Amino acid sequence: MKLKSLLLRYYPPGIMLEYEKGGELKTKSIDLLELSPSTDVNTLVEEIQKAEPLITVSRAQQVRLLVQRLQEKLRQHCDHSFYLFKVLRAHILPLTNVALNKAGSCFITGSYDRTCKVWDTASGEELHTLEGHRNVVYAIAFNNPYGKVHTLIGHCAEISSALFNWDCSLILTGSMDKTCMLWDATSGKCVATLTGHDDEILDSCFDYTGKLIATASADGTARVYDATTRKCITKLEGHEGEISKISFNPQGNRLLTGSSDKTARIWDVQTGQCLQVLEGHTDEIFSCAFNYNGNIVITGMGEMALLWSRTRTSEPISSASSFCATHPWSSLSFT
């Protein structure tokens, strides 16, 4: 085997190895899920060298620099507020979901009008309209292909969400039966059932390490579970209506929720404290998400998608200024 290149992976933290074997180019990953800003880099690199024969003495300094870059990323300040900088009138009927691509350069919206649209994040320009659905588009995502196909049987009611953890070893499903289930992705067998909500679960997600699970419910609360012990460690209370969407930021220390009470909220994952309320929506929020860096939030309501930035935009106030003048966000509207 011959190592060709080293590639950095920020979330979840790790290093990808490109190597040649038998004339064929292959890849493998060194996962650094336990990495923190205080990790001793020299000790870690020594452990990597012992476990991975492709990392020779001549490559040690390069690996050391990559680990230090990962630590710098983890140190980045994330206690910031978000400001509305775009309002997009996306569909002729209400939105059901929004999702950003990995780079945050574009996002996709789904709607009751049976279409999906792809948008440029910076300009708000519509890039593509995806047509052909015969009914409402309820769920959307940018692809992360996986090679197994299973039929997961166990819930007693409609499934509202389904997704893989970061390494595709587990599948998480949320259901109208008030439970979430964890499934082994290889066998398709249920390995745990998460309970505690008093009403339907409308959304669920993993953090980037797969160690935490968050659930959002029609009972107006969200919960955070330990994926290993399956115990609830935090309960998020504050919304005055059902929570339709929940997502972690890339760093895994913040949660974003969207609710029928017309607000989105930013939460501290460990304490359950609400850090910021994103107000100004005129309809219930169907979907919300962070971008890959965690510095932009997108929320979807009715026929519009709103973009929130950690810094105020220098662009002029839009036609929505009569509503924006009452709170500290500036906005730009696209029709």
Disulfide bonds with the S-S distance in Angstrom:
none
